[in-house]
Structures are given as C-alpha cells and as structure tokens.
Amino acid sequence: MRISIILLLLLVGCSRLGGVADANVLFQDQFVPGEMGPWLLEGDALGRTSVVNEQLLLDLNAANIMQFVTLPEPTFTDFVLEVDARPLKGDPANSYGVLFRMQDTARFYRFELTGSGTYIFERRNGDGTWTRFVDDWTEHPAIKPGPNAVNRIRIEAVGPLLTAYVNDTLVQQVTDATYAAGQIALDAGTFGDPTMQVAFDNVVVREP
C-alpha cells in the first residue's frame, strides 16, 4: 500500500515561446543555456532542481517525498504534452512523471512511471486524498525499465477525456471532468529509498 507523500512545490518562471516554428506549439523548452526561459531553480537539503547538460534535473534526498517543478503560466485547457524522462539513480520503485491541469499544490492529475516498469494514473483531491484510475501500480510493456532508460511520456487532455501514452503506445484512457484546465509540472517521488535523480528534456505542449 502506498505511503503518504509530503508535497514540496518548486515554482518556475515563464518559459520561452520564442523560436516556435509550428503554429500548433503552445510551449516548448529544450533547456539550452542562453535560450531557455527563466526557470526558478530552487532547493534545500531534501531536494533541488538544476539544469545540467541541457536537461532539467530533479534530485531528491529524503524518503517518502514528492517534488515537482511547476510552469505557472500559461495555463492549458485542451492540449497534448510530451516530455522525455530518464531516471538516473535511485531505487527502481521510485517514481517520476507529469502533473497536469493543476489548480494549486493540492489539486491536479498525475501520470507517473517507475524504474521497475510500472505506472499510476490518478487525481489529487483538495482534501489530500487520491482518486486512482487504476487499482495500483501496474506493469506495462511500453515502459522501458531500469536506470538511464528514456521514456517519452505523452498526455492528451481534450475536455474530460484524458489519455496517457508511453513511447507512442496507449497506456490508459480515462474520463474525468473534475479539473478542466490548469498548469503543468514535472515531478519525482521517493518511497523507502531516499535517493532519486531524474532528468527531463524536450518538453513540448501542442494544441490537440
């Protein structure tokens, strides 16, 4: 049974929209020094964010915590979000993924992978509870397991229809109208093992 998670919010500044060639692209960032937007990279002894080798790194140093980096604007209603995610170190049970349609630090949707090849798709409610769209962490053959394995996550949100893909393979589709629009974020979490590092790159948000 999953244990409680302490939320650590790390806000980021507006990211660049310049250089977008595709008119359908609403936002993108490849974390190139001198070209990336003014991300607010913060941290403490428990966790921190940094940009290294044109990747956004999330480092966690405590057990049973969740840390996420939020894009405060623009907010998105219907969209297709894609990002490359690669766990670099930590227990395979530790997790990483995407938060979307965030209302605030306590209300959002979450699609999460682990280094052992499992996923969870759920909604965080304002009272601190979670509503899961799958019974538990679930294995899926599309997820590449192990350290340094790059998984391309894609979230399609169109009205109440929420669809999650990994490496261009449909993983799960749900219908939920609780949150219609909101912010996006990248996140990582630990369980019993306090060490976790994950790299994110090639973030693109498009019109559906």
Order of alpha helices (4+ residues) and beta strands (2+ residues): beta-beta-beta-beta-beta-beta-beta-beta-beta-beta-beta-beta-beta-beta-beta-beta
